[in-house]
Amino acid sequence: MSSPLRDITLPAAAPIAFDNSYARLPPQFFAEQAPTPVRAPRLIQFNTALAEELGLDAAALERDAAAIFSGNTLLAGAEPIAIAYAGHQFGNFVPQLGDGRAILLGEVIDRHGRRRDIQLKGAGPTPFSRRGDGRAALGPVLREYIVSEAMHALRLPTTRALAAVTTGEPVYREEPLPGAVFTRVAASHIRVGTFQFFAARGDTESVRVLADYVIDRHYPHIKDSQNRYLALLEAVAERQAALIARWLHIGFIHGVMNTDNMTVSGETIDYGPCAFMDSYDPATVFSSIDRNGRYAYANQPAIGQWNIARLGETLLPLIDPSIDAAVDLANAVIKAYGERFQGHWLAGMRAKIGLATEDDGDLDLVQSLLAWMQEQGADFTLTFRRLAAVAESQSNEAAFVAGFNAAESVTSWLGRWRERLTCEPQTPTKRAESMRLVNPAFIPRNHRIEQAIAAAVEDDDFSLFEALLTVLAKPYEDQQNFAPYAEPPQPAERVLQTFCGT
C-alpha cells in the first residue's frame, strides 16, 4: 500500500493547497462529513500571521473568511472528515467518541515543511455526535482562541487559532447562546484515544497502520529503530513529560486530561474548562465536571503517566509477540516517565528562580518557595516575575515580599536563595534577563477571559477580546499600557469554575 504521506501537486491558485494524508487511510479511520451551512456567518477574527506561516493565500481567504471558516464554502481540495476515536473520560472507558462537533477540512504543508491539520469546530453534526447538535457557542470559541494563541506566545506546543466566526444562529445549552465556529490548526488530531478505538475492537492491523502513520508524520527519526513501536511509546512519553512540566511552570491546568484529549504529537489540545492559577495551590481545580479533582494542577504529571500507560496497552501486540515480554518493555517506559518528567520540571524551575547550574539542594530550595507561596496565598505568576526584579536589584525586594501575607516567612527564603546565587556565574543583570524570558508578566487570567466573553455574548462587543489578544501576544514583555492585565483578580472578580462548552 502506498504511503498516505506521498507528495501531491495541487493548483497554485488555490487559497489553501490541501494535501490530505489522513483521508487516504482506510475508511474505518474516519467518516466523510461536510460542514452544515449556517444562516449568517460573520468574521470575528482571522489570524493573518498564522495563515502566512501555513503558506495560505491570506488575502484571498480573508476576503471570503466568513463563508470559508463557517463551513458555508468548501474550498477545492478539501476532503472534510470526522475522525474516529475512543477514550478514557475521567478514568471510565468509552469505546466510541470521535469528532462529534469537529470536521477536519484537510492538511497543508507549511512554510517550514511541517504537515498541519485545519479543522472546523462547531461546524455541525457528524456520525459521532451522539445526539448532539455539533455546534459551538461563542463563549467557548473565544476562550479557545485566546488561550491557544496565548500558549503559543508562551512557547508551549499547542494547537493554534486560525479564525473565528459567528453563525447568526443560536445554540441551546442551559439557555440560548450565540453560535460560532472555530478554526483550529494542529500538528495532527491523533490522540491516545485514536489508538484505543482500534485496540478496543481487537483490530491490531489498524493499530499498526495508525502507528506507522504516526511514526512517518511525527517521529520519522525512529522509523529504523530495532523496535519502532516501543520507540514510538518512548517518544510520545518524552514529549508528554516535557509538555506537562511546562504546563506546571506557567500555572496551567488543562481541566480534562482524558485520553481523547492527549495528542500523540505532544501538543496541548482542547481548551474547554482549562484555566491558569492565580494564588498558588497545587490542589487547584477549575473544571466544573472534575468533581473529585482528578485533573487538579498537581495531579497532571501522574495523569500524563496514566495516559501513557493506556497508549502502551494498545501497542503491546506490536511491541513483542510475547505478551509478557511486551508488558515488561512497556512498563519500563512507563516507569521511566516519572524520571523524565522530574528532570524537565526541575530544570524549568531552576530557570524560573535564576539558576544556570545544578546543585543537590535545588529541589528543596524550589519546594520551600512553593510551600511558602501556598501557605501565604501568593500569586503564582507575579511571584516569579517579581523575583526576576529582585535578582537584578535588592531594591526591588519590597514588591516581591508584598505578595506574601507574612514578610518574615519569605525573607528567610530569600536569604537561602541569595546564598545559592553566589555559586552562579551570571551577573545580576544577565540573570534577571534570563528569568524574564521564562517567567511571564501576562497570562490569560480567568477573570479577563470571562469579561471578554461577557462583553461579546451580551453586547456584541469584541474590544476586550481584541485587547487580550494584543497583550497576550507578548507575555514576557513589560507592557506598561496593559499593566492592569498583569494583576490578579479582586475578590469579587475571581472565577472559581470553568466549563466545557458542550
DRENDREN-346510 format. One record per residue (C-alpha): residue number from 1; residue in one letter; chain; x, y, z. Coordinates in steps of 0.2 Angstrom, whole numbers, plus 5000, padded with zeros to 4 digits. Example, Ala and Ser with C-alpha at 12.3 -4.5 7.8 and 13.67 -1.06 7.14 Angstrom:
<recs>
REC   k r c   c1   c2   c3
REC   1 A A 5062 4978 5039
REC   2 S A 5068 4995 5036
</recs>
This chain:
<recs>
REC   k r c   c1   c2   c3
REC   1 M A 5000 5000 5000
REC   2 S A 5007 5017 4996
REC   3 S A 5011 5029 5010
REC   4 P A 4997 5042 5014
REC   5 L A 5010 5055 5016
REC   6 R A 5015 5054 4997
REC   7 D A 5018 5071 4989
REC   8 I A 5004 5078 4978
REC   9 T A 5003 5093 4967
REC  10 L A 4988 5105 4968
REC  11 P A 4984 5120 4958
REC  12 A A 4995 5135 4964
REC  13 A A 4979 5147 4963
REC  14 A A 4970 5138 4977
REC  15 P A 4970 5149 4993
REC  16 I A 4973 5133 5003
REC  17 A A 4984 5119 4995
REC  18 F A 4977 5104 5003
REC  19 D A 4987 5088 5004
REC  20 N A 4975 5076 5014
REC  21 S A 4985 5061 5020
REC  22 Y A 4973 5056 5034
REC  23 A A 4959 5055 5022
REC  24 R A 4970 5042 5012
REC  25 L A 4970 5030 5027
REC  26 P A 4957 5015 5027
REC  27 P A 4939 5020 5029
REC  28 Q A 4937 5014 5047
REC  29 F A 4948 5028 5052
REC  30 F A 4935 5042 5049
REC  31 A A 4918 5046 5042
REC  32 E A 4916 5058 5027
REC  33 Q A 4906 5073 5033
REC  34 A A 4903 5090 5025
REC  35 P A 4900 5105 5037
REC  36 T A 4882 5110 5039
REC  37 P A 4879 5128 5032
REC  38 V A 4874 5142 5044
REC  39 R A 4862 5156 5042
REC  40 A A 4873 5172 5043
REC  41 P A 4891 5170 5046
REC  42 R A 4901 5185 5052
REC  43 L A 4920 5185 5054
REC  44 I A 4926 5189 5072
REC  45 Q A 4945 5186 5070
REC  46 F A 4957 5180 5056
REC  47 N A 4975 5175 5061
REC  48 T A 4984 5183 5046
REC  49 A A 5001 5179 5053
REC  50 L A 4997 5160 5055
REC  51 A A 4989 5160 5038
REC  52 E A 5005 5166 5030
REC  53 E A 5015 5154 5041
REC  54 L A 5005 5140 5034
REC  55 G A 5008 5145 5016
REC  56 L A 4990 5150 5013
REC  57 D A 4984 5165 5002
REC  58 A A 4979 5175 5017
REC  59 A A 4972 5190 5007
REC  60 A A 4960 5178 4997
REC  61 L A 4955 5169 5012
REC  62 E A 4951 5185 5022
REC  63 R A 4940 5192 5008
REC  64 D A 4928 5176 5010
REC  65 A A 4933 5172 5028
REC  66 A A 4916 5171 5035
REC  67 A A 4909 5159 5022
REC  68 I A 4925 5148 5022
REC  69 F A 4928 5147 5040
REC  70 S A 4909 5144 5044
REC  71 G A 4909 5129 5033
REC  72 N A 4897 5138 5020
REC  73 T A 4910 5137 5007
REC  74 L A 4920 5122 5004
REC  75 L A 4937 5125 4995
REC  76 A A 4944 5115 4981
REC  77 G A 4955 5101 4988
REC  78 A A 4946 5100 5005
REC  79 E A 4941 5082 5010
REC  80 P A 4930 5085 5026
REC  81 I A 4930 5071 5038
REC  82 A A 4926 5067 5056
REC  83 I A 4940 5056 5064
REC  84 A A 4935 5041 5074
REC  85 Y A 4942 5039 5092
REC  86 A A 4938 5032 5109
REC  87 G A 4944 5037 5126
REC  88 H A 4945 5036 5145
REC  89 Q A 4935 5050 5152
REC  90 F A 4938 5053 5170
REC  91 G A 4945 5036 5171
REC  92 N A 4930 5027 5163
REC  93 F A 4932 5020 5145
REC  94 V A 4921 5025 5131
REC  95 P A 4924 5014 5116
REC  96 Q A 4917 5026 5103
REC  97 L A 4918 5045 5104
REC  98 G A 4925 5053 5088
REC  99 D A 4924 5071 5082
REC 100 G A 4906 5075 5087
REC 101 R A 4907 5093 5083
REC 102 A A 4923 5095 5073
REC 103 I A 4927 5092 5055
REC 104 L A 4944 5091 5048
REC 105 L A 4944 5100 5031
REC 106 G A 4962 5094 5027
REC 107 E A 4980 5096 5029
REC 108 V A 4993 5108 5022
REC 109 I A 5012 5108 5022
REC 110 D A 5018 5125 5030
REC 111 R A 5032 5136 5025
REC 112 H A 5044 5126 5037
REC 113 G A 5039 5109 5028
REC 114 R A 5028 5104 5043
REC 115 R A 5011 5095 5040
REC 116 R A 4997 5104 5049
REC 117 D A 4978 5100 5050
REC 118 I A 4965 5113 5048
REC 119 Q A 4949 5109 5057
REC 120 L A 4932 5117 5060
REC 121 K A 4925 5116 5077
REC 122 G A 4906 5119 5079
REC 123 A A 4903 5115 5060
REC 124 G A 4888 5104 5063
REC 125 P A 4883 5086 5067
REC 126 T A 4894 5071 5062
REC 127 P A 4891 5052 5064
REC 128 F A 4900 5054 5081
REC 129 S A 4889 5067 5088
REC 130 R A 4879 5056 5099
REC 131 R A 4863 5066 5098
REC 132 G A 4872 5082 5100
REC 133 D A 4870 5097 5088
REC 134 G A 4888 5098 5083
REC 135 R A 4888 5116 5086
REC 136 A A 4899 5128 5097
REC 137 A A 4893 5143 5107
REC 138 L A 4903 5159 5106
REC 139 G A 4910 5159 5123
REC 140 P A 4920 5143 5122
REC 141 V A 4926 5148 5104
REC 142 L A 4933 5164 5111
REC 143 R A 4941 5155 5126
REC 144 E A 4950 5143 5114
REC 145 Y A 4955 5157 5103
REC 146 I A 4963 5167 5117
REC 147 V A 4971 5153 5127
REC 148 S A 4978 5143 5112
REC 149 E A 4986 5159 5105
REC 150 A A 4992 5164 5122
REC 151 M A 5000 5146 5124
REC 152 H A 5009 5149 5108
REC 153 A A 5016 5165 5114
REC 154 L A 5021 5157 5130
REC 155 R A 5031 5145 5119
REC 156 L A 5022 5129 5123
REC 157 P A 5017 5116 5110
REC 158 T A 4999 5119 5106
REC 159 T A 4985 5119 5093
REC 160 R A 4983 5136 5085
REC 161 A A 4968 5148 5081
REC 162 L A 4966 5152 5063
REC 163 A A 4949 5160 5063
REC 164 A A 4933 5163 5072
REC 165 V A 4916 5167 5065
REC 166 T A 4899 5169 5072
REC 167 T A 4885 5159 5064
REC 168 G A 4870 5171 5066
REC 169 E A 4861 5156 5074
REC 170 P A 4858 5151 5092
REC 171 V A 4864 5136 5101
REC 172 Y A 4855 5129 5115
REC 173 R A 4863 5124 5131
REC 174 E A 4856 5129 5148
REC 175 E A 4850 5144 5138
REC 176 P A 4851 5150 5120
REC 177 L A 4868 5157 5116
REC 178 P A 4875 5164 5100
REC 179 G A 4883 5151 5089
REC 180 A A 4901 5152 5082
REC 181 V A 4914 5141 5073
REC 182 F A 4932 5140 5077
REC 183 T A 4946 5135 5065
REC 184 R A 4959 5125 5074
REC 185 V A 4977 5121 5067
REC 186 A A 4986 5106 5074
REC 187 A A 5001 5096 5070
REC 188 S A 4988 5082 5069
REC 189 H A 4972 5077 5079
REC 190 I A 4978 5060 5083
REC 191 R A 4975 5055 5101
REC 192 V A 4979 5041 5113
REC 193 G A 4960 5038 5111
REC 194 T A 4963 5035 5092
REC 195 F A 4974 5020 5096
REC 196 Q A 4961 5015 5109
REC 197 F A 4947 5015 5096
REC 198 F A 4955 5001 5086
REC 199 A A 4963 4991 5101
REC 200 A A 4946 4990 5109
REC 201 R A 4939 4981 5094
REC 202 G A 4954 4969 5093
REC 203 D A 4959 4977 5076
REC 204 T A 4978 4975 5078
REC 205 E A 4981 4979 5060
REC 206 S A 4973 4996 5061
REC 207 V A 4983 5000 5076
REC 208 R A 4999 4995 5066
REC 209 V A 4993 5006 5051
REC 210 L A 4990 5021 5063
REC 211 A A 5006 5018 5072
REC 212 D A 5016 5018 5056
REC 213 Y A 5007 5034 5050
REC 214 V A 5011 5042 5067
REC 215 I A 5029 5037 5065
REC 216 D A 5030 5044 5047
REC 217 R A 5021 5060 5052
REC 218 H A 5028 5064 5069
REC 219 Y A 5043 5053 5073
REC 220 P A 5052 5049 5057
REC 221 H A 5069 5048 5066
REC 222 I A 5063 5032 5074
REC 223 K A 5057 5023 5059
REC 224 D A 5073 5012 5058
REC 225 S A 5073 5008 5076
REC 226 Q A 5076 4990 5081
REC 227 N A 5058 4990 5090
REC 228 R A 5049 5005 5081
REC 229 Y A 5033 5003 5091
REC 230 L A 5042 5003 5108
REC 231 A A 5052 5018 5102
REC 232 L A 5035 5026 5097
REC 233 L A 5029 5024 5115
REC 234 E A 5046 5031 5122
REC 235 A A 5045 5046 5110
REC 236 V A 5027 5051 5115
REC 237 A A 5031 5048 5133
REC 238 E A 5046 5060 5132
REC 239 R A 5035 5074 5123
REC 240 Q A 5021 5072 5136
REC 241 A A 5033 5073 5151
REC 242 A A 5041 5089 5144
REC 243 L A 5024 5097 5139
REC 244 I A 5016 5094 5156
REC 245 A A 5031 5100 5165
REC 246 R A 5030 5116 5155
REC 247 W A 5011 5117 5160
REC 248 L A 5016 5117 5178
REC 249 H A 5029 5131 5175
REC 250 I A 5016 5143 5170
REC 251 G A 5002 5138 5182
REC 252 F A 4991 5130 5168
REC 253 I A 4978 5117 5172
REC 254 H A 4971 5108 5157
REC 255 G A 4955 5103 5166
REC 256 V A 4950 5087 5155
REC 257 M A 4966 5076 5153
REC 258 N A 4956 5062 5146
REC 259 T A 4965 5050 5134
REC 260 D A 4954 5058 5120
REC 261 N A 4962 5075 5124
REC 262 M A 4980 5069 5123
REC 263 T A 4988 5071 5106
REC 264 V A 5002 5059 5101
REC 265 S A 5011 5074 5093
REC 266 G A 5014 5082 5110
REC 267 E A 5003 5097 5108
REC 268 T A 4991 5104 5120
REC 269 I A 4974 5102 5113
REC 270 D A 4956 5106 5118
REC 271 Y A 4954 5122 5129
REC 272 G A 4937 5119 5137
REC 273 P A 4937 5121 5156
REC 274 C A 4956 5125 5156
REC 275 A A 4962 5139 5167
REC 276 F A 4978 5147 5174
REC 277 M A 4981 5148 5193
REC 278 D A 4981 5165 5202
REC 279 S A 4985 5161 5220
REC 280 Y A 4997 5145 5221
REC 281 D A 4988 5130 5227
REC 282 P A 4993 5113 5220
REC 283 A A 4975 5106 5223
REC 284 T A 4968 5119 5212
REC 285 V A 4953 5113 5201
REC 286 F A 4943 5124 5190
REC 287 S A 4933 5112 5179
REC 288 S A 4915 5111 5184
REC 289 I A 4915 5092 5178
REC 290 D A 4930 5087 5188
REC 291 R A 4921 5085 5204
REC 292 N A 4934 5074 5213
REC 293 G A 4950 5084 5207
REC 294 R A 4956 5070 5196
REC 295 Y A 4964 5083 5185
REC 296 A A 4970 5096 5198
REC 297 Y A 4986 5106 5195
REC 298 A A 4997 5094 5205
REC 299 N A 4989 5078 5198
REC 300 Q A 4993 5082 5180
REC 301 P A 5010 5073 5179
REC 302 A A 5003 5057 5186
REC 303 I A 4988 5058 5174
REC 304 G A 5001 5060 5160
REC 305 Q A 5009 5044 5165
REC 306 W A 4992 5035 5167
REC 307 N A 4988 5041 5149
REC 308 I A 5005 5034 5143
REC 309 A A 5001 5018 5151
REC 310 R A 4984 5017 5141
REC 311 L A 4994 5020 5125
REC 312 G A 5006 5007 5129
REC 313 E A 4992 4994 5131
REC 314 T A 4986 4997 5113
REC 315 L A 5004 4994 5107
REC 316 L A 5008 4978 5116
REC 317 P A 5004 4966 5101
REC 318 L A 5016 4977 5091
REC 319 I A 5030 4978 5103
REC 320 D A 5033 4960 5105
REC 321 P A 5024 4943 5100
REC 322 S A 5026 4938 5118
REC 323 I A 5013 4947 5129
REC 324 D A 5024 4945 5145
REC 325 A A 5039 4952 5136
REC 326 A A 5029 4966 5128
REC 327 V A 5022 4971 5145
REC 328 D A 5039 4971 5153
REC 329 L A 5046 4983 5139
REC 330 A A 5031 4994 5140
REC 331 N A 5032 4995 5159
REC 332 A A 5050 5001 5158
REC 333 V A 5045 5015 5148
REC 334 I A 5030 5020 5159
REC 335 K A 5041 5019 5174
REC 336 A A 5054 5030 5166
REC 337 Y A 5041 5043 5163
REC 338 G A 5042 5049 5181
REC 339 E A 5061 5052 5179
REC 340 R A 5058 5061 5163
REC 341 F A 5045 5072 5170
REC 342 Q A 5055 5076 5186
REC 343 G A 5070 5081 5175
REC 344 H A 5060 5093 5164
REC 345 W A 5051 5100 5179
REC 346 L A 5067 5104 5190
REC 347 A A 5076 5111 5175
REC 348 G A 5062 5123 5172
REC 349 M A 5060 5128 5190
REC 350 R A 5079 5131 5191
REC 351 A A 5077 5143 5176
REC 352 K A 5062 5151 5185
REC 353 I A 5072 5156 5200
REC 354 G A 5088 5161 5190
REC 355 L A 5099 5145 5192
REC 356 A A 5110 5141 5177
REC 357 T A 5120 5127 5186
REC 358 E A 5114 5112 5196
REC 359 D A 5116 5108 5215
REC 360 D A 5109 5094 5225
REC 361 G A 5099 5107 5236
REC 362 D A 5090 5115 5222
REC 363 L A 5074 5104 5223
REC 364 D A 5072 5108 5242
REC 365 L A 5075 5127 5238
REC 366 V A 5061 5126 5225
REC 367 Q A 5049 5116 5235
REC 368 S A 5052 5128 5250
REC 369 L A 5047 5143 5240
REC 370 L A 5032 5134 5233
REC 371 A A 5027 5129 5251
REC 372 W A 5028 5147 5257
REC 373 M A 5018 5153 5241
REC 374 Q A 5004 5140 5245
REC 375 E A 5004 5145 5264
REC 376 Q A 5004 5163 5261
REC 377 G A 4992 5164 5246
REC 378 A A 5005 5171 5234
REC 379 D A 5000 5174 5216
REC 380 F A 5010 5161 5205
REC 381 T A 5014 5172 5190
REC 382 L A 5018 5188 5199
REC 383 T A 5029 5179 5212
REC 384 F A 5041 5173 5199
REC 385 R A 5041 5189 5189
REC 386 R A 5044 5199 5204
REC 387 L A 5058 5188 5209
REC 388 A A 5067 5192 5192
REC 389 A A 5067 5210 5198
REC 390 V A 5074 5205 5215
REC 391 A A 5088 5196 5205
REC 392 E A 5093 5212 5196
REC 393 S A 5092 5223 5212
REC 394 Q A 5089 5221 5230
REC 395 S A 5080 5237 5230
REC 396 N A 5065 5228 5221
REC 397 E A 5063 5216 5236
REC 398 A A 5048 5226 5244
REC 399 A A 5037 5222 5229
REC 400 F A 5041 5204 5230
REC 401 V A 5038 5202 5248
REC 402 A A 5022 5212 5247
REC 403 G A 5015 5197 5238
REC 404 F A 5015 5187 5254
REC 405 N A 5004 5189 5269
REC 406 A A 5019 5187 5281
REC 407 A A 5035 5196 5276
REC 408 E A 5047 5186 5288
REC 409 S A 5042 5169 5280
REC 410 V A 5048 5173 5263
REC 411 T A 5063 5184 5269
REC 412 S A 5071 5169 5276
REC 413 W A 5069 5160 5259
REC 414 L A 5077 5175 5250
REC 415 G A 5092 5173 5261
REC 416 R A 5095 5155 5256
REC 417 W A 5092 5159 5238
REC 418 R A 5105 5173 5238
REC 419 E A 5117 5161 5246
REC 420 R A 5114 5149 5232
REC 421 L A 5117 5163 5219
REC 422 T A 5134 5165 5225
REC 423 C A 5139 5149 5216
REC 424 E A 5131 5155 5199
REC 425 P A 5142 5163 5185
REC 426 Q A 5129 5175 5179
REC 427 T A 5129 5194 5183
REC 428 P A 5113 5200 5191
REC 429 T A 5108 5209 5175
REC 430 K A 5110 5194 5164
REC 431 R A 5101 5183 5177
REC 432 A A 5086 5194 5178
REC 433 E A 5085 5194 5159
REC 434 S A 5086 5175 5158
REC 435 M A 5072 5174 5172
REC 436 R A 5061 5186 5162
REC 437 L A 5062 5175 5147
REC 438 V A 5054 5161 5157
REC 439 N A 5043 5170 5169
REC 440 P A 5029 5179 5160
REC 441 A A 5022 5195 5166
REC 442 F A 5005 5191 5157
REC 443 I A 4994 5176 5157
REC 444 P A 4976 5173 5151
REC 445 R A 4969 5177 5168
REC 446 N A 4952 5169 5170
REC 447 H A 4943 5185 5175
REC 448 R A 4949 5194 5160
REC 449 I A 4943 5180 5149
REC 450 E A 4926 5180 5156
REC 451 Q A 4925 5199 5155
REC 452 A A 4929 5197 5136
REC 453 I A 4917 5183 5134
REC 454 A A 4903 5193 5143
REC 455 A A 4905 5208 5133
REC 456 A A 4905 5198 5116
REC 457 V A 4890 5187 5121
REC 458 E A 4879 5201 5129
REC 459 D A 4884 5216 5120
REC 460 D A 4892 5210 5103
REC 461 D A 4907 5220 5109
REC 462 F A 4924 5211 5104
REC 463 S A 4935 5225 5110
REC 464 L A 4940 5216 5126
REC 465 F A 4944 5200 5116
REC 466 E A 4955 5210 5104
REC 467 A A 4964 5219 5119
REC 468 L A 4968 5202 5127
REC 469 L A 4975 5195 5111
REC 470 T A 4986 5210 5109
REC 471 V A 4993 5209 5127
REC 472 L A 4995 5190 5127
REC 473 A A 5005 5190 5111
REC 474 K A 5020 5197 5121
REC 475 P A 5018 5189 5138
REC 476 Y A 5036 5191 5143
REC 477 E A 5037 5209 5139
REC 478 D A 5033 5223 5152
REC 479 Q A 5019 5232 5143
REC 480 Q A 5015 5247 5153
REC 481 N A 5000 5251 5143
REC 482 F A 4992 5235 5149
REC 483 A A 4999 5234 5167
REC 484 P A 4982 5231 5174
REC 485 Y A 4981 5214 5164
REC 486 A A 4996 5208 5174
REC 487 E A 4986 5209 5191
REC 488 P A 4977 5195 5199
REC 489 P A 4958 5197 5201
REC 490 Q A 4950 5206 5215
REC 491 P A 4939 5195 5227
REC 492 A A 4923 5199 5218
REC 493 E A 4931 5196 5201
REC 494 R A 4938 5178 5205
REC 495 V A 4932 5164 5193
REC 496 L A 4931 5148 5203
REC 497 Q A 4924 5137 5189
REC 498 T A 4926 5135 5171
REC 499 F A 4915 5125 5159
REC 500 C A 4917 5113 5145
REC 501 G A 4906 5121 5132
REC 502 T A 4897 5106 5125
</recs>
